[in-house]
Amino acid sequence: MQRVRRGGGEAHGANRRVSYKRQKVMAALEKRGYVVIREGSQHTIVGRQTGRREPVPRHREINRLTMRRIARNLEIPWKEFESEIQ
């Protein structure tokens, strides 16, 4: 019996790892009015004075799923934000 492969594979981007440079992410957030609240050893907390705060990992590159979560939690439209950080 032959095994049936399911899923997208590389042609559909399933194995593609996408990440974004932290410097570009921080610059895009600052451009949108977010400021650094505090620096931790592993995360930078960003936010607005009267708004939601969100941790941003202190890695050179931040994975796509993490970036989508950050954008969603800060109520930033993903398509616009993604175009700014690429």
C-alpha beads as a LAMMPS data file, in Angstrom:
LAMMPS data file: protein, C-alpha beads

86 atoms
85 bonds

1 atom types
1 bond types

-500.0 500.0 xlo xhi
-500.0 500.0 ylo yhi
-500.0 500.0 zlo zhi

Masses

1 110.0

Atoms # bond

1 1 1 0.000 0.000 0.000
2 1 1 1.347 3.367 -0.974
3 1 1 1.397 6.210 1.531
4 1 1 -0.536 9.312 0.484
5 1 1 1.220 12.601 1.133
6 1 1 -0.975 15.350 2.415
7 1 1 -0.192 18.967 3.047
8 1 1 1.279 21.738 0.994
9 1 1 4.939 20.885 0.841
10 1 1 7.494 23.414 -0.313
11 1 1 5.472 24.515 -3.315
12 1 1 2.869 25.968 -0.965
13 1 1 5.314 27.384 1.560
14 1 1 4.715 24.868 4.348
15 1 1 8.425 24.369 5.002
16 1 1 9.375 27.980 4.441
17 1 1 10.664 29.640 7.588
18 1 1 10.019 33.337 7.620
19 1 1 11.530 35.674 10.159
20 1 1 11.906 39.416 10.541
21 1 1 14.852 41.485 11.738
22 1 1 14.312 42.866 15.233
23 1 1 15.740 46.272 14.296
24 1 1 13.143 46.696 11.545
25 1 1 10.365 45.543 13.866
26 1 1 11.351 48.015 16.583
27 1 1 11.679 50.853 14.039
28 1 1 8.208 50.091 12.628
29 1 1 6.689 50.027 16.120
30 1 1 8.337 53.342 17.027
31 1 1 7.079 54.844 13.768
32 1 1 3.554 53.840 14.849
33 1 1 3.942 55.598 18.186
34 1 1 4.979 52.730 20.435
35 1 1 7.760 53.320 22.949
36 1 1 10.031 51.038 24.932
37 1 1 8.522 50.718 28.404
38 1 1 11.386 48.638 29.776
39 1 1 14.166 46.295 28.710
40 1 1 14.259 42.823 30.202
41 1 1 16.982 40.236 29.764
42 1 1 14.998 38.284 27.166
43 1 1 12.221 40.661 26.068
44 1 1 11.646 44.347 25.411
45 1 1 8.268 45.589 26.584
46 1 1 6.727 48.073 24.125
47 1 1 3.485 49.991 24.331
48 1 1 1.818 53.343 24.568
49 1 1 1.294 55.304 27.762
50 1 1 -2.436 54.549 27.849
51 1 1 -2.538 51.363 25.829
52 1 1 -1.702 47.737 25.755
53 1 1 1.867 46.590 26.360
54 1 1 3.453 43.692 24.525
55 1 1 6.754 41.835 24.936
56 1 1 9.048 41.649 21.894
57 1 1 11.722 38.916 22.060
58 1 1 15.333 40.085 22.127
59 1 1 16.544 37.930 19.261
60 1 1 18.168 39.143 16.047
61 1 1 15.354 37.564 14.069
62 1 1 11.766 37.058 15.195
63 1 1 9.671 34.279 13.721
64 1 1 6.552 35.072 11.665
65 1 1 4.018 33.520 14.045
66 1 1 5.401 35.527 16.948
67 1 1 5.221 38.713 14.870
68 1 1 1.613 38.011 13.908
69 1 1 0.740 37.563 17.590
70 1 1 2.442 40.833 18.523
71 1 1 0.636 42.712 15.728
72 1 1 -2.719 41.179 16.686
73 1 1 -2.288 42.009 20.381
74 1 1 -1.321 45.609 19.569
75 1 1 -4.251 45.822 17.111
76 1 1 -2.012 46.551 14.121
77 1 1 -3.308 45.292 10.734
78 1 1 -0.945 42.453 9.770
79 1 1 -0.696 43.154 6.025
80 1 1 0.357 46.776 6.612
81 1 1 2.767 45.855 9.393
82 1 1 4.334 43.010 7.414
83 1 1 5.056 45.335 4.489
84 1 1 6.838 47.724 6.878
85 1 1 9.098 45.097 8.464
86 1 1 10.233 43.203 5.380

Bonds

1 1 1 2
2 1 2 3
3 1 3 4
4 1 4 5
5 1 5 6
6 1 6 7
7 1 7 8
8 1 8 9
9 1 9 10
10 1 10 11
11 1 11 12
12 1 12 13
13 1 13 14
14 1 14 15
15 1 15 16
16 1 16 17
17 1 17 18
18 1 18 19
19 1 19 20
20 1 20 21
21 1 21 22
22 1 22 23
23 1 23 24
24 1 24 25
25 1 25 26
26 1 26 27
27 1 27 28
28 1 28 29
29 1 29 30
30 1 30 31
31 1 31 32
32 1 32 33
33 1 33 34
34 1 34 35
35 1 35 36
36 1 36 37
37 1 37 38
38 1 38 39
39 1 39 40
40 1 40 41
41 1 41 42
42 1 42 43
43 1 43 44
44 1 44 45
45 1 45 46
46 1 46 47
47 1 47 48
48 1 48 49
49 1 49 50
50 1 50 51
51 1 51 52
52 1 52 53
53 1 53 54
54 1 54 55
55 1 55 56
56 1 56 57
57 1 57 58
58 1 58 59
59 1 59 60
60 1 60 61
61 1 61 62
62 1 62 63
63 1 63 64
64 1 64 65
65 1 65 66
66 1 66 67
67 1 67 68
68 1 68 69
69 1 69 70
70 1 70 71
71 1 71 72
72 1 72 73
73 1 73 74
74 1 74 75
75 1 75 76
76 1 76 77
77 1 77 78
78 1 78 79
79 1 79 80
80 1 80 81
81 1 81 82
82 1 82 83
83 1 83 84
84 1 84 85
85 1 85 86
